[in-house]
């Protein structure tokens, strides 16, 4: 009887398998922490290369920029977690601002009654929020009820919302939105200029929305259903998840967050311009992807998006301080998004290998 010499192959060696799994876990950990690493490196670089970066005035500006990107990113995260995309967030920002400007500057014109009604600042803000949320609802209906691809549906809204913003004042700006005491519509600039405990209101709004979004994604059935839809829509539907309703609500959330940003920016500028918010969708998507949310859906966190918003904010702020052309800023931001997507794909492959 012939003897068979059996030797352990590399795949069958326990020690080598453990080593391989260890290397994969380390790589995966580094991939997951990429936003933190990028943030630390960018912050350190700009702090050393520019004396103006660490000044108090610049840090306030940076914080306001981060708040804008973070709030938009929160809404975008919900949409992308389901495997969708929302390209209309910037246009909703502009439309919301113009609605706000029109209500404060011109009031609500009731032609049949030959009257003009002016609202106080709080009601103006609520109406603007309702408009942005309604646009998000329309996006959701197009995607879920009419089965329009998210890219096409929100691209349509991008153009239409921007067009309505232009039409609202024939492409002109609504200036000096301080209101008039006799009309009872003063106080709107306080939202963008006021502070609480030394922090601008926009920062507190960002913190509040972040905590709320984290609670929703981690502690509520709705949050778990969002992840389930992004992971496997068919399986989620078979398990009883109301896929259409949940998906629609993610676009509503995105529209609401965009409206919040529109109010903040309009209040900070004390004016509204129809072009406000152009390319904001690029920054929002960059924050979400840099934060580790997969464009395929089903994987990502709100906290990661906030870190990604800080990366985008520090990068843009540092480039402005160093005098980088706005054209190059767009190119660099686009390149960062592509790099983040490539890294996300690498992370997904590493996770798949570690599961084998």
Legacy VTK file of the C-alpha trace (Angstrom):
# vtk DataFile Version 3.0
C-alpha trace
ASCII
DATASET POLYDATA
POINTS 356 float
0.000 0.000 0.000
1.489 3.300 -1.102
2.098 5.996 1.438
0.593 9.406 0.861
2.534 12.384 2.147
-0.023 14.913 3.302
1.313 18.428 3.827
-0.608 21.369 5.195
-1.335 23.934 2.549
-1.156 27.634 3.362
-4.950 27.766 3.421
-5.200 24.934 5.909
-2.604 26.321 8.309
-4.357 27.705 11.435
-1.552 30.104 12.279
-1.383 31.565 8.806
-5.187 31.792 8.621
-5.261 33.704 11.910
-2.514 35.998 10.619
-4.422 36.614 7.425
-7.622 37.400 9.305
-5.678 39.732 11.586
-4.246 41.643 8.645
-7.689 41.924 7.073
-9.200 43.206 10.312
-6.454 45.820 10.655
-6.972 46.950 7.069
-10.716 47.108 7.600
-10.259 49.156 10.758
-7.989 51.601 8.934
-10.543 51.869 6.135
-13.316 52.636 8.622
-11.177 55.303 10.318
-10.161 56.959 7.048
-12.319 60.038 7.677
-10.715 60.603 11.104
-7.239 60.155 9.675
-7.972 62.547 6.798
-9.430 65.121 9.198
-6.418 65.024 11.508
-3.957 65.304 8.623
-5.821 68.173 6.949
-6.243 70.070 10.215
-2.567 69.659 11.073
-1.425 70.678 7.578
-3.493 73.880 7.386
-2.699 74.795 10.992
1.025 74.622 10.230
0.935 76.127 6.742
-1.280 79.129 7.516
-1.347 81.427 10.553
-4.896 82.522 9.722
-6.372 79.014 9.933
-6.371 78.737 13.738
-7.669 82.242 14.445
-10.936 82.532 16.339
-12.707 84.342 13.508
-11.750 81.659 10.999
-12.812 78.870 13.334
-16.264 80.465 13.614
-16.481 80.618 9.823
-15.315 77.003 9.608
-17.928 75.893 12.140
-20.703 77.548 10.145
-19.492 75.901 6.933
-19.368 72.516 8.615
-22.891 72.969 9.973
-24.244 73.574 6.459
-22.535 70.487 5.019
-23.454 68.355 8.030
-27.173 69.199 7.988
-27.387 68.509 4.255
-25.339 65.357 4.793
-27.731 64.063 7.446
-30.641 64.144 5.017
-28.492 62.734 2.217
-27.355 59.861 4.449
-30.912 58.598 4.922
-31.444 58.606 1.153
-28.136 56.936 0.286
-28.622 54.272 2.971
-31.621 53.043 0.967
-29.523 52.930 -2.197
-30.871 56.220 -3.586
-29.439 59.653 -4.282
-30.743 63.222 -3.987
-29.267 65.729 -6.415
-31.861 68.396 -5.639
-30.697 69.485 -2.174
-28.858 72.579 -3.423
-31.828 73.750 -5.469
-34.149 73.236 -2.506
-31.807 75.447 -0.475
-32.133 78.183 -3.093
-35.910 77.796 -3.441
-36.427 77.868 0.323
-34.375 81.037 0.592
-36.383 82.753 -2.145
-39.685 81.748 -0.556
-38.442 83.224 2.708
-37.317 86.412 0.988
-40.611 86.802 -0.868
-42.698 86.362 2.282
-40.670 88.895 4.274
-40.147 91.396 1.463
-43.470 91.197 -0.396
-45.743 89.277 1.943
-48.413 86.859 0.743
-50.451 88.572 -1.949
-54.137 87.579 -1.881
-55.312 88.898 -5.253
-59.022 87.947 -4.940
-59.274 89.823 -1.623
-56.973 92.623 -2.752
-54.902 92.172 0.394
-51.296 91.495 1.359
-50.613 89.409 4.462
-47.299 89.616 6.311
-46.294 86.845 8.714
-43.984 86.956 11.706
-40.538 85.384 11.366
-41.526 82.080 12.964
-44.426 81.492 10.590
-42.241 82.469 7.620
-39.708 79.846 8.727
-42.419 77.192 9.083
-43.777 77.938 5.613
-40.286 77.712 4.118
-39.691 74.408 5.899
-43.001 73.125 4.555
-42.008 74.078 0.991
-38.697 72.232 1.215
-40.336 69.204 2.791
-42.997 69.200 0.065
-40.308 69.135 -2.642
-38.716 66.181 -0.857
-42.119 64.487 -0.775
-42.480 64.984 -4.528
-39.060 63.389 -5.029
-40.138 60.436 -2.921
-43.390 60.011 -4.838
-41.561 60.041 -8.161
-39.129 57.388 -6.936
-41.586 55.104 -5.134
-44.933 55.501 -6.898
-43.839 56.223 -10.446
-40.633 54.154 -10.238
-38.463 56.919 -11.648
-34.768 56.294 -11.026
-33.594 58.450 -8.074
-30.898 60.069 -10.197
-33.408 61.166 -12.854
-36.144 62.142 -10.391
-33.943 64.391 -8.300
-32.134 65.773 -11.347
-35.541 66.908 -12.607
-36.203 68.563 -9.256
-32.781 70.199 -9.346
-33.729 72.081 -12.498
-37.369 72.769 -11.640
-36.722 74.022 -8.104
-33.942 76.288 -9.388
-36.259 77.532 -12.115
-39.007 78.397 -9.622
-36.410 80.153 -7.469
-35.408 82.275 -10.462
-39.023 83.030 -11.397
-39.951 84.137 -7.886
-38.178 87.473 -8.386
-37.114 87.355 -12.046
-33.630 86.203 -11.084
-33.069 89.124 -8.712
-32.137 89.139 -5.013
-34.461 89.878 -2.119
-32.233 92.240 -0.084
-32.255 93.493 3.499
-34.618 90.919 5.001
-34.823 92.553 8.399
-38.563 93.149 8.184
-40.516 96.127 9.463
-41.861 96.574 13.002
-45.183 97.933 11.720
-45.646 94.747 9.682
-44.672 92.442 12.548
-42.143 90.455 10.501
-38.846 91.424 12.176
-36.356 89.095 13.886
-35.477 86.718 11.046
-31.717 87.632 10.950
-31.379 86.397 14.537
-31.395 82.792 13.316
-28.164 83.256 11.382
-26.454 85.797 13.632
-27.525 84.790 17.138
-25.446 82.693 19.538
-26.091 80.478 22.533
-23.286 79.806 25.023
-20.875 81.323 22.519
-21.895 79.053 19.632
-23.950 80.161 16.607
-27.485 78.831 16.401
-26.552 76.903 13.264
-24.130 74.779 15.312
-26.832 73.976 17.861
-29.222 73.063 15.065
-26.577 70.739 13.622
-26.025 69.119 17.018
-29.758 68.680 17.599
-30.401 67.152 14.181
-27.345 64.909 14.543
-28.512 63.498 17.878
-32.029 63.023 16.538
-30.773 61.276 13.394
-28.465 58.991 15.395
-31.381 58.040 17.649
-33.605 57.321 14.640
-31.053 55.154 12.848
-29.978 53.209 15.925
-33.032 52.963 18.163
-36.151 53.011 15.999
-37.774 50.462 13.664
-37.707 53.065 10.905
-33.922 53.314 11.133
-33.485 49.546 10.987
-35.828 49.384 8.008
-33.759 52.014 6.166
-30.668 49.824 6.538
-32.637 46.722 5.559
-33.855 48.332 2.326
-30.346 49.372 1.375
-28.940 45.955 2.216
-31.498 43.931 0.267
-34.707 45.597 -0.842
-36.410 42.369 -1.887
-35.594 40.615 1.382
-36.802 43.657 3.349
-40.090 43.614 1.456
-40.594 39.909 2.085
-39.941 40.450 5.800
-42.797 42.955 6.020
-40.991 46.268 5.583
-43.101 48.903 3.818
-40.365 49.681 1.336
-42.172 52.436 -0.573
-43.263 54.316 2.539
-39.861 54.155 4.219
-38.051 55.164 1.031
-40.443 58.073 0.486
-39.814 59.291 4.035
-36.051 59.402 3.460
-36.575 61.919 0.647
-38.913 63.911 2.883
-36.168 64.038 5.528
-33.660 65.181 2.907
-36.010 67.926 1.726
-36.565 69.096 5.298
-32.817 69.251 6.017
-32.277 71.210 2.803
-34.968 73.686 3.841
-33.261 74.143 7.214
-30.024 75.007 5.425
-31.879 77.434 3.160
-33.254 79.261 6.202
-29.859 79.396 7.915
-28.013 80.777 4.886
-30.732 83.321 4.096
-30.683 84.497 7.686
-26.881 84.758 7.739
-26.842 86.831 4.563
-30.020 88.765 5.452
-30.815 88.343 1.766
-31.889 85.611 -0.605
-30.500 84.941 -4.062
-31.905 82.327 -6.485
-28.436 80.897 -7.145
-27.850 80.084 -3.463
-27.020 76.430 -2.922
-25.443 75.700 -6.289
-23.178 72.618 -6.075
-24.203 72.039 -2.442
-25.250 68.534 -3.427
-21.601 67.838 -4.267
-20.494 68.789 -0.755
-23.298 66.763 0.834
-22.464 63.630 -1.149
-18.767 64.126 -0.387
-19.475 64.328 3.360
-21.611 61.183 3.266
-19.175 59.100 1.213
-16.113 60.305 3.115
-17.908 59.345 6.315
-18.077 55.715 5.207
-21.615 55.429 3.855
-21.740 53.096 0.869
-23.324 54.468 -2.297
-24.794 51.001 -2.783
-26.800 51.454 0.413
-27.183 49.491 3.623
-23.944 50.597 5.304
-22.990 53.860 6.986
-23.576 56.040 10.035
-24.739 59.549 10.800
-21.673 60.141 12.958
-19.457 59.193 10.038
-21.247 61.768 7.890
-20.552 64.475 10.485
-16.854 63.591 10.421
-16.996 63.683 6.629
-18.600 67.141 6.804
-15.694 68.327 8.935
-13.240 66.943 6.362
-15.016 68.786 3.534
-15.271 71.954 5.629
-11.617 71.978 6.662
-10.506 71.223 3.101
-12.579 74.021 1.553
-11.734 76.503 4.295
-8.019 75.759 4.081
-8.007 76.100 0.294
-9.757 79.475 0.520
-7.219 80.745 3.058
-4.354 79.634 0.845
-5.874 81.365 -2.156
-6.684 78.262 -4.197
-8.861 79.078 -7.208
-12.553 78.217 -6.870
-12.212 76.189 -10.070
-9.472 74.083 -8.522
-11.567 73.724 -5.388
-14.309 72.077 -7.454
-11.790 69.790 -9.152
-10.212 68.774 -5.843
-13.605 68.180 -4.203
-14.643 65.986 -7.124
-11.386 64.058 -6.924
-11.918 63.527 -3.193
-15.356 62.028 -3.875
-13.921 59.640 -6.483
-11.131 58.622 -4.092
-13.665 58.043 -1.313
-15.753 55.797 -3.583
-12.660 53.791 -4.569
-11.723 53.336 -0.905
-15.303 52.315 -0.127
-15.104 49.608 -2.805
-11.803 48.388 -1.367
-13.344 48.246 2.101
-16.253 46.205 0.777
-13.880 43.725 -0.891
-11.841 43.390 2.301
-14.986 42.659 4.295
-16.081 40.071 1.748
-12.677 38.380 1.923
-12.746 38.354 5.726
-16.110 36.562 5.657
-14.794 33.690 3.508
LINES 1 357
356 0 1 2 3 4 5 6 7 8 9 10 11 12 13 14 15 16 17 18 19 20 21 22 23 24 25 26 27 28 29 30 31 32 33 34 35 36 37 38 39 40 41 42 43 44 45 46 47 48 49 50 51 52 53 54 55 56 57 58 59 60 61 62 63 64 65 66 67 68 69 70 71 72 73 74 75 76 77 78 79 80 81 82 83 84 85 86 87 88 89 90 91 92 93 94 95 96 97 98 99 100 101 102 103 104 105 106 107 108 109 110 111 112 113 114 115 116 117 118 119 120 121 122 123 124 125 126 127 128 129 130 131 132 133 134 135 136 137 138 139 140 141 142 143 144 145 146 147 148 149 150 151 152 153 154 155 156 157 158 159 160 161 162 163 164 165 166 167 168 169 170 171 172 173 174 175 176 177 178 179 180 181 182 183 184 185 186 187 188 189 190 191 192 193 194 195 196 197 198 199 200 201 202 203 204 205 206 207 208 209 210 211 212 213 214 215 216 217 218 219 220 221 222 223 224 225 226 227 228 229 230 231 232 233 234 235 236 237 238 239 240 241 242 243 244 245 246 247 248 249 250 251 252 253 254 255 256 257 258 259 260 261 262 263 264 265 266 267 268 269 270 271 272 273 274 275 276 277 278 279 280 281 282 283 284 285 286 287 288 289 290 291 292 293 294 295 296 297 298 299 300 301 302 303 304 305 306 307 308 309 310 311 312 313 314 315 316 317 318 319 320 321 322 323 324 325 326 327 328 329 330 331 332 333 334 335 336 337 338 339 340 341 342 343 344 345 346 347 348 349 350 351 352 353 354 355
